């Protein structure tokens, strides 16, 4: 069994705590205080919390540490696919169950857009009602506020600038965004600078800043920001190239170990832990729980009420673009031009809009191309994307197929049917995108669908949080209702997906949950030590 992704693997380790693969000399016999599965946005935040709290931590990542030259397309071309569709329309074998499959997950390639969720996103129940699925979160915006503040500070996210509501354009705008800003004002909108996880003091606008890694460390991906500083700490073991196959149990309310597979050799090992934190993404986390069939959990861990995998949301989206007249020399001479952050201007004016079906619209923001060749023609390309929350549905879910993948595991099935109301909402928001482009002076406006139903980098809701175990999988603190030591900290947690990019909210919630786990773990250790009899 081989993995062609290893041609993009960095030869040197991230630090002394990083090992690639299941080597025979790895000490895996003693239970770890915490085992984290997944090294992306949520897993890295959790790892940072646990390691700095002094807990012996294992971080498992299926992918590799990437060479700096590796591009998003390189990684995606080597990753396995899922079946996507539904029983009515049939199944397409090109479904997409990843953000990206590598150390740091999608953060090493993302545009860095980092929005806070609104009060409505935490409780949309006045406008959004779904049979069998409560959409209200068991926490609210104020619960996450201090954790939003911490993440924004550590990742250089300018939330204050986003909230300032100024009319004067900031100097952080790309040249297309300058046109969009003025167009928004002419249209009567309130443009805002897109909040991004980028340290502008280190950014030299060297590229289009998406689908490629940042070589200057300006973009706050979790490898540079969190995992790198941890990688020489003695209480961390970071294993890349190791896939979590299933959790196992020795008693009904407790997971005892995780079965791991070396993705090159196929070697299987079992690693014991006191606590397990799942941060794989909303498709992979649900699949891991469904594969975890034990005598105590014949339908998979946490699945007593057939809720694991249900409520999958992937957000609707569509791109729109047009052209404005601009001299090529003007584009080249602009201090930013097309370069720099993927998005520098946005509008939330249509987020709640009574003219939109259901009254719930979405975000529109600048979304530059990630290919220079598409920007070399005459004129200036203005391109925006609209993003909307899709309605949760019991029928939209992650399932396991009877067929197997290259590892001999059940293939993943993305069972998803588009909601007609959602499609009407998307059509409305695409019209609003065209309005914005028109008022910005663009001509020849065209639209490009995102094919979101095949899989998405915005994944939510398959291990939904709630108070009722019959309609949710985890409680407000991310713990599985039926187990006392398994937690979910990624987008699976979200009962409602929200209408903006979810990464910042995933990270803030992961920090909140990880802090609680660390407090409980260190408190338990202290109590155990205090109870030990004195030796002579």
Steps between C-alpha positions, in 0.01 A plus 500: 500500500652835398409866511607711201444809715841435653665659197379829653613408853763709674799277586588667829279476805318802639686444830628227728143407595401430137530153345363387166335157502475224758865424572583202717685712755203728580392467862124451479446259790409742781163675461522860387316761700338618177494363146401754233401379154548763231757784487297771324336814635336331800753228576794740512317733739419203725860374485637840598263509798581151628877511450531835676286363785763229550290210370672216315348546157491294180399681180416272206496629143423284197682727254862613477691811590512678165793645315472877471464465125195270518180657367141430598437334162797267555361377831143467375610298198643232729212477750231235489141579406159407637171407341273805478136532406181335618286194433283690251767661285766231540857515626799683359840349596666845509357624829732712711533403871797721595606854567850396400685185610823624659649632821313818588199402289341765284659788691826472305310585181197699612445868434495572872147647509414503871148618585324478833157342488210738568241462776263368233740219406490366856120509511328519159185327629269798436561468125639148456298196608597143421302190595697284741802730519518793744708775340574698816852452634537406869739797530474858378721778368584628848626154600751514214590870526814459719621213284439699181713774656786259576505337157481837323790630705719194444426481126522876424132536403380860492147466636493866611564610143216281377262651758601862442234567230708773336409651164856582403674209333792353700845471340482120522275464195607337177441700182182302417380553857542879466245487217276270703516731803387799296235290328362391835468860615320595178263209554425614855687214667746511789825344377743360755859376481498120503647373829791272412753298699798682353776693674518800270837605641646184344294497179670625184207422265711244321216293355123453477514357853277196451565141393872551570697502822628823648880490500537811720287378789261791454194282460413348835466138402510270801832337406688829528289653775433208735656167412849626417554653846375176661709261295799491736299462819556165677136431592384504135524216250394606151452213255437576133416238240287316757128447446256449787292198402270451802465559871468193723332439834560284806199635687175651381548865596867529414723485191825325579716523186518606139600259225750672270628411153830602343388637162811366325547152645146424615637410844233515773569607858272564794570810709346541842379831639306646788318751276438516126439826315368477144595781263500330159228716332126441491524217246804316633403530869155354436654221291745416779216465752295289258800269442543464878273198540537326835295253707371803692432709188382275214404803289818694571605714793252769603244368253237356734232720340632480141615862511870466414553630148161671476439870445794540258527859377751627244385858431374618163723724295546646153755729336421805287744713305516787256752732337575869538717699267850537638840552347742214562763744621256634761445145627874432514580829673238464774665415837284189530331452163362147480742371762472451873215347702238300315230738621530860621141632488163351594140591575250353744216732394302205362566265791145532629286628213120479491507502119699176500300174529470412874645844579850355536760613248874477536846646458651646183873564488787553261633160388803532276602228256783271610647483148702794364430397141132590545595857589734588214247616241381852425317684772469436872315190627259554788396170657278435802355195671173472687476252789180385670414255776312196370202362692594208725318179408480154656535353153826678417760284663826309494464125452731202453480302177509122465790548257852566627777748427872440437555437874225240516274734698139580407479776241346822619165612362397866492122459488376851419189640330477873422217685670279690246464791745877517529539509124250788482699683768821441307343638181397813688851550639656448157280786376626717784858407405429618144355825635819565696718433198283723281520793742876445514508567125539140382374372166463153346391351835521122514431241769678179599337231714705345780352147484470507880279188518797282398689598815640821635776654707222638725368197689263500795251319713546121490562467877261773602512661844189517714337416830284210372690179409212402270572793265872564561827312543700720739420734788586870524859415592551269203482173699311209347179451696564129542875505578692674774832553319434568129461858374433672167659843437470552123214622279308178570387673821293768325118457519465783245780575254490878506525719192869597506831314484505268804872469580524768770190369678632143483829616652334708775269212593790252494689726739197522731452122508872423530535735796219315678657161426840623623348634823324170562811298416743698712250516785451124487877445500545728799224323690652160420843610618355643820330168569824300470629366835835632615796266463757452772 
